[in-house]
Amino acid sequence: MKYVSTRGANKDGVSAAYAIKTGLASDGGLFMPEVIPQIDAEYINDLIPLSYPERAAKILSLFLTDYTYEELLEDASGAYAADKFIPSPAPITSLSGGKYMLELWHGPTSAFKDMALQIMPRLFSRALKKTGEQREALILVATSGDTGKAALEGYRDVEGTKIKVFYPIDGVSRVQKMQMQTQEGKNVSVVGIKGNFDDAQTGVKKIFSDEKFAKALSDGGVFLSSANSINWGRLVPQIVYYISAYCDLLRDGAIAEGEKIDVCVPTGNFGNIFAAYIAKLMGAPIDKLVCASNKNNILTDFLRSGVYDRNRAFYTTMSPSMDILISSNLERLLYVLLGHEKCAEYMRKLAAEGKYALPEEDFAKVKESFVGYFTDEEECKATVKATYENENRLIDTHTAIAVSAAERYMSDSEAKSKMLVVSTASPYKFAGDVLLSLSGAKPEDDLLALRALEDRTGVEIPAPLADAISKTPIYTDVIEKNDMASSVSEFALG
Ligand SMILES: *Cc1c(COP(=O)(O)O)cnc(C)c1O
C-alpha cells in the first residue's frame, strides 16, 4: 500500500512508514492511501471472536503493509493493554430510542485521543527504523486540550523522540491544564500560548513549513514531525473502533448481519468522523455520518450549503476540544470525493480567501454520506442534564453535543437505523460544566468541581484524573504566539 498527497505530490507513492514519519506531504497536503482496502461480511464475522488488539492488528495490516502482522500485534497489545483501558478500549452501552454509545475515553488520559495516541508512538518509532532515520524526531503538537495530554503520555520516554506541546491558555479546562502541566518524562515540554487553538495550530503549521528552520534543526540532528490528526498514524487506528463496534453490536444481537447503522461524532478537526467514513468506504455497513458541532458551527454550515467560510467569529465553549474553525481533515474528504486537483484548488482558496464554495455536483457527493447539526451552549447543558436524569448516564459536554445532534437527526429524518453515538471524554475532564449543567452552578475552581460532581452523582473519578490533580505543576510557561519558533529551537537544540 502506497500513500499519496491530497494535493497531488508524491505521485509514485511513499510507504506507510514514511508517511507516518513525516506527517505532512511535501506540498502541504495530507497523506492518503492510494486505494481503500475492502472488507465484507465474512471478514467482519471473523473479527468477532478476537480481542481488541487482535482486531486492531488485522485492520491496521490492511493499511500498513510495510509493517508485519506480528509487529502490529505487538504494538496493539502494548497500546491497548488491559491495565491501561479499564474496563476495555471501546465498550458500547445502550441509550434509549435505538441509540448506542461507543465510549472511547477509558484510556490513560480519560479522552478518546488515547485510542490513537497510545499506538501511534509505537508505529512512529518503528517508522524511524524502517526508513533508516538517524536524526531525533521532535513531535510538535498544537492542542485544544485532549490531544496534548494524550500525546505527551503516548510519547513520553519513547526512544529517538522528543515532544513539545502548545496549548491556548484560555481554550482548555483547568483539569486539562493540570494534566499537561504535571506531565512526567525526560523528553517533554509544555507551553501555553496567548491566543486560541487556531493561533496555536497556525503557529505550528508555520514552523512546519519553514525550510530554513528545518535546515537549522536538521544540522543539529533533529527533524520535526506531528502527532495531530493530520498524521496518518493518528487517523488509521481510529478506523479500528468503528469496525470493532460493528462487530460488538452484531455479536450482542443489537443488529443483524449486514444491517446498516448511522454514526454520530462530536467533531472538531474532522479526524474521528473521517475515520468512520473510511470504515464505511471499506465496506462496513454504515449509512449516514452525523457531524455534530458546537456553536463554532462552520461544519454544519458547510454540510448544509457547500460553503466553507472561516471568516466568522470564534467562540470559546464548554466543549473546547471542538472549538475549531479550520478542520484539517476535511481536506481528506475533498480528496476522496473530488480528487487531488480540485482538493488542492479548494485548499488554495481557503488559504487565500478563508473560504471556498463547492458547486452543486461536488456538494452532492458530500451530502450522500454526511449531515451536520450544531448544538448551542444552553442545549448542551440541557442534554447533559436530561441524559443524566432520564437515562441515569453521566456524559461530558462533547458527548452531549453528539447526543443532541443524534436525537434531532433521528427525529428530523425519521431514521429507522440504529445510531452509534460516539462518546469522547470522561465527564470528569469537564467536571465544572457538567456540574453546572446538572445543578445550575459550579465552584469557581474547576478542580473542586471534580469532588462535587463525584459527591452528587456517586460516579467515581477516573484514576488518571484523580492522580493529575493531586500533583504539583512542572510546566507553567506562557508565551506570545510569535515566540513559538524560538521556543521550539531552544527545546530541540538547547
Ligand atoms: C479531539 C476531540 C474531539 C474532536 O475530534 P476530531 O477528531 O478533532 O474531530 C471531540 N471530543 C473530544 C473530547 C476531543 O478531545
PDBQT file of the ligand as one rigid body, heavy atoms in Angstrom, charges set to zero:
ROOT
HETATM    1  C1  LIG A 501     -10.496  15.928  19.865  1.00  0.00    +0.000 C 
HETATM    2  C2  LIG A 501     -11.835  15.803  20.451  1.00  0.00    +0.000 A 
HETATM    3  C3  LIG A 501     -12.982  15.863  19.657  1.00  0.00    +0.000 A 
HETATM    4  C4  LIG A 501     -12.928  16.156  18.169  1.00  0.00    +0.000 C 
HETATM    5  O1  LIG A 501     -12.344  15.124  17.426  1.00  0.00    +0.000 OA
HETATM    6  P1  LIG A 501     -11.790  15.419  15.947  1.00  0.00    +0.000 P 
HETATM    7  O2  LIG A 501     -11.167  14.163  15.513  1.00  0.00    +0.000 OA
HETATM    8  O3  LIG A 501     -10.816  16.541  16.087  1.00  0.00    +0.000 OA
HETATM    9  O4  LIG A 501     -12.961  15.822  15.117  1.00  0.00    +0.000 OA
HETATM   10  C5  LIG A 501     -14.200  15.678  20.273  1.00  0.00    +0.000 A 
HETATM   11  N1  LIG A 501     -14.291  15.467  21.604  1.00  0.00    +0.000 NA
HETATM   12  C6  LIG A 501     -13.214  15.421  22.398  1.00  0.00    +0.000 A 
HETATM   13  C7  LIG A 501     -13.386  15.198  23.860  1.00  0.00    +0.000 C 
HETATM   14  C8  LIG A 501     -11.945  15.575  21.858  1.00  0.00    +0.000 A 
HETATM   15  O5  LIG A 501     -10.882  15.510  22.646  1.00  0.00    +0.000 OA
ENDROOT
TORSDOF 0
